[in-house]
Amino acid sequence: MTEREREPRDMPTSERVGALGSAMMDATKHMAAGDHETEQGAQQQVSLGQAETIIDGWPEAPKKIARQLLEQYGPPNEATPTKFFWYRTGPWKRIELTSDAVVHNFPAPHSDFLTQYIDYQVPLGMFDVIAAFDGSCLPDRTAGEAGARCDMEAANILTLNLMHDIVTGQTSVEDARKTYAENLSAYTMGRSAPYAERLQFSVPSGGTEDPDKPNIAGSMVHQTVEKVKDALGG
């Protein structure tokens, strides 16, 4: 059996325990250092020439946005043949641009390939509400961030502004969807559309994460006892 063919059920117990132990030790190290996440990619840098070479074979839509972002934010921190990553630039915690696409029909059929993230804590009870507003609005409870994925930065800014209005009770899902369509249309036609031009709220800088609470200790004791019973034939 090759590594590619092996499934989780095929992993020996020693490897399973080792994997969990390593992850727990890693978390303990980061907590001791006061870190809730790492961003090693932010220490990297891609040259402009490398970036231009990579996007040369991309589809036209993401290639066009790539050139806009290169002019606005400079070369990305990281790059693969199909993805660019920027960290902590402009109002953004992270920017991910990909040559791959996700088809999205709201507010009109288009391709999603640009995702931009901010530090933001979406309340637990609001996750389904945000999903009802826009399936390409991407809150992450553990990391304490919210992302918006679309085909241009203005649309992502618009999504996050309306997400904030929903979270803070300033608008409803139905009204937000109408406002989105009106503002994006106005922006596209070169008219005033503040909600698509810049974030309309103060963006937090960290402190939004929710690592949750551990509850595995009792279960591990129980499963250890059961494992001994298994070894002894019940």
URTA-V64809 format. One record per residue. N is the residue number from 1. RES is the residue in three letters. PHI is phi in degrees with one decimal (NA if undefined). PSI is psi in radians with two decimals (none if undefined). BURIAL is 1 if it has 16 or more other ideal C-beta (glycine too) atoms within 10 Angstrom, else 0. Layout:
# URTA-V64809
N:RES:PHI:PSI:BURIAL
N:RES:PHI:PSI:BURIAL
This chain:
# URTA-V64809
1:MET:NA:2.23:0
2:THR:-83.9:2.88:0
3:GLU:-60.2:-0.63:0
4:ARG:-66.2:-0.58:0
5:GLU:-82.5:-0.36:0
6:ARG:-70.9:2.33:0
7:GLU:-103.3:2.91:0
8:PRO:-53.2:-0.61:0
9:ARG:-67.9:-0.33:0
10:ASP:-87.3:-0.13:0
11:MET:-74.4:2.26:0
12:PRO:-61.5:2.67:0
13:THR:-56.7:-0.69:0
14:SER:-60.0:-0.67:0
15:GLU:-70.7:-0.65:0
16:ARG:-63.2:-0.83:0
17:VAL:-64.5:-0.71:0
18:GLY:-62.8:-0.71:0
19:ALA:-64.2:-0.79:0
20:LEU:-64.8:-0.75:0
21:GLY:-62.6:-0.74:0
22:SER:-63.3:-0.73:0
23:ALA:-66.0:-0.68:0
24:MET:-67.8:-0.70:0
25:MET:-64.5:-0.69:0
26:ASP:-63.3:-0.75:0
27:ALA:-63.4:-0.72:0
28:THR:-60.8:-0.72:0
29:LYS:-62.3:-0.78:0
30:HIS:-68.5:-0.68:0
31:MET:-64.1:-0.69:0
32:ALA:-63.5:-0.55:0
33:ALA:-85.1:-0.06:0
34:GLY:78.9:0.34:0
35:ASP:-103.0:2.39:0
36:HIS:-104.0:-0.23:1
37:GLU:-160.7:2.84:0
38:THR:-117.9:2.73:0
39:GLU:-137.7:1.14:0
40:GLN:-64.6:-0.45:0
41:GLY:-63.5:-0.42:0
42:ALA:-65.6:-0.32:0
43:GLN:-85.0:-0.10:0
44:GLN:-93.1:2.92:0
45:GLN:-154.6:2.32:0
46:VAL:-105.6:2.44:1
47:SER:-75.4:2.75:0
48:LEU:-62.1:-0.67:0
49:GLY:-62.8:-0.73:0
50:GLN:-62.3:-0.76:0
51:ALA:-62.4:-0.77:1
52:GLU:-63.4:-0.67:0
53:THR:-64.9:-0.72:0
54:ILE:-63.3:-0.81:1
55:ILE:-78.0:-0.14:1
56:ASP:-56.2:-0.61:0
57:GLY:-98.2:0.13:0
58:TRP:-75.2:2.77:1
59:PRO:-58.8:2.74:0
60:GLU:-61.4:-0.74:0
61:ALA:-63.7:-0.96:1
62:PRO:-66.2:-0.51:1
63:LYS:-62.7:-0.73:0
64:LYS:-63.4:-0.77:0
65:ILE:-67.8:-0.63:1
66:ALA:-58.7:-0.77:1
67:ARG:-67.3:-0.61:0
68:GLN:-64.8:-0.77:0
69:LEU:-69.6:-0.63:1
70:LEU:-62.8:-0.66:1
71:GLU:-71.3:-0.66:0
72:GLN:-79.9:-0.76:0
73:TYR:-114.7:-0.08:1
74:GLY:83.9:-3.09:0
75:PRO:-61.2:2.64:1
76:PRO:-71.7:2.82:1
77:ASN:-72.3:-0.69:1
78:GLU:-133.5:2.67:1
79:ALA:-151.1:2.50:1
80:THR:-123.7:3.08:0
81:PRO:-59.1:-0.36:0
82:THR:-124.3:0.02:0
83:LYS:-145.3:2.53:1
84:PHE:-119.0:2.54:1
85:PHE:-131.9:2.27:1
86:TRP:-116.3:2.58:1
87:TYR:-126.6:2.41:1
88:ARG:47.9:1.04:0
89:THR:-133.0:2.44:1
90:GLY:59.3:-2.43:0
91:PRO:-84.8:0.07:0
92:TRP:-98.6:2.43:1
93:LYS:-72.5:-0.69:1
94:ARG:-159.7:2.49:1
95:ILE:-123.7:2.31:1
96:GLU:-126.3:2.10:1
97:LEU:-116.9:2.30:1
98:THR:-130.4:2.62:1
99:SER:-79.2:-0.23:1
100:ASP:-80.9:2.81:0
101:ALA:-133.4:2.61:0
102:VAL:-118.3:2.11:0
103:VAL:-72.7:2.32:0
104:HIS:-139.1:2.27:1
105:ASN:-99.6:-0.04:0
106:PHE:-104.4:2.26:0
107:PRO:-86.5:-0.12:1
108:ALA:-150.1:2.71:0
109:PRO:-56.6:2.24:0
110:HIS:-160.6:3.10:1
111:SER:-109.9:2.34:0
112:ASP:-92.6:2.21:1
113:PHE:-149.0:-0.04:1
114:LEU:-119.0:2.06:1
115:THR:-117.7:2.27:1
116:GLN:-129.4:2.35:1
117:TYR:-118.1:2.59:1
118:ILE:-131.2:2.76:1
119:ASP:-69.8:2.21:1
120:TYR:-167.1:2.35:1
121:GLN:-104.0:1.85:1
122:VAL:-84.0:2.17:1
123:PRO:-57.7:2.57:0
124:LEU:-54.0:-0.72:0
125:GLY:-73.8:-0.03:0
126:MET:-104.6:-0.06:1
127:PHE:-63.1:-0.76:0
128:ASP:-70.9:-0.53:0
129:VAL:-67.0:-0.78:1
130:ILE:-62.7:-0.69:1
131:ALA:-63.4:-0.61:0
132:ALA:-69.1:-0.53:0
133:PHE:-70.7:-0.90:1
134:ASP:-157.7:2.02:1
135:GLY:-66.0:-0.21:0
136:SER:-102.6:0.29:1
137:CYS:-97.8:2.15:1
138:LEU:-122.6:1.44:1
139:PRO:-75.8:2.54:1
140:ASP:-129.4:1.89:1
141:ARG:-63.4:-0.85:1
142:THR:-64.2:-0.87:0
143:ALA:-73.9:-0.35:1
144:GLY:69.4:0.85:1
145:GLU:-140.5:2.85:1
146:ALA:-134.9:2.38:1
147:GLY:-120.9:2.78:1
148:ALA:-131.1:2.34:1
149:ARG:-121.6:2.11:1
150:CYS:-153.7:-2.62:1
151:ASP:-113.5:0.03:1
152:MET:-162.1:2.76:1
153:GLU:-62.8:-0.69:1
154:ALA:-58.0:-0.70:1
155:ALA:-66.8:-0.65:1
156:ASN:-67.9:-0.70:1
157:ILE:-61.2:-0.77:1
158:LEU:-60.2:-0.79:1
159:THR:-58.8:-0.81:1
160:LEU:-71.1:-0.61:1
161:ASN:-62.9:-0.75:1
162:LEU:-73.0:-0.59:1
163:MET:-56.7:-0.81:1
164:HIS:-61.7:-0.73:1
165:ASP:-63.6:-0.65:1
166:ILE:-67.0:-0.83:1
167:VAL:-60.6:-0.68:1
168:THR:-89.8:0.11:0
169:GLY:77.1:0.30:0
170:GLN:-86.0:-0.26:0
171:THR:-154.3:2.88:1
172:SER:-99.6:2.94:0
173:VAL:-60.1:-0.82:0
174:GLU:-61.2:-0.80:0
175:ASP:-68.3:-0.61:0
176:ALA:-63.5:-0.70:1
177:ARG:-65.6:-0.66:1
178:LYS:-68.0:-0.75:0
179:THR:-62.8:-0.66:1
180:TYR:-58.6:-0.89:1
181:ALA:-61.2:-0.74:0
182:GLU:-66.3:-0.79:0
183:ASN:-68.8:-0.71:1
184:LEU:-66.1:-0.66:1
185:SER:-64.8:-0.77:0
186:ALA:-62.4:-0.77:0
187:TYR:-61.7:-0.77:1
188:THR:-61.7:-0.61:0
189:MET:-87.1:0.12:0
190:GLY:77.6:0.37:0
191:ARG:-99.6:2.94:0
192:SER:-63.8:2.24:0
193:ALA:-150.0:1.28:1
194:PRO:-54.4:-0.60:0
195:TYR:-69.2:-0.30:1
196:ALA:-102.4:-0.05:1
197:GLU:-100.7:-0.57:0
198:ARG:-160.6:2.72:0
199:LEU:-65.3:2.33:1
200:GLN:-98.2:0.24:0
201:PHE:-140.9:2.82:0
202:SER:-74.6:2.17:0
203:VAL:-87.1:2.19:0
204:PRO:-62.3:2.75:0
205:SER:-120.9:1.47:0
206:GLY:80.2:3.11:0
207:GLY:76.7:0.19:0
208:THR:-104.7:-0.05:1
209:GLU:-69.5:2.73:1
210:ASP:-138.2:1.55:0
211:PRO:-74.3:-0.04:0
212:ASP:69.7:-2.91:0
213:LYS:-125.8:2.47:0
214:PRO:-71.5:2.53:0
215:ASN:-145.9:0.35:0
216:ILE:-91.2:-0.27:0
217:ALA:-56.5:-0.89:0
218:GLY:-62.2:-0.67:0
219:SER:-66.3:-0.66:0
220:MET:-65.9:-0.68:0
221:VAL:-62.6:-0.80:0
222:HIS:-62.3:-0.79:0
223:GLN:-70.1:-0.50:0
224:THR:-65.6:-0.76:0
225:VAL:-61.3:-0.77:0
226:GLU:-65.0:-0.60:0
227:LYS:-66.2:-0.68:0
228:VAL:-64.2:-0.72:0
229:LYS:-61.3:-0.72:0
230:ASP:-58.9:-0.78:0
231:ALA:-66.0:-0.50:0
232:LEU:-92.8:0.11:0
233:GLY:77.5:0.54:0
234:GLY:87.2:none:0
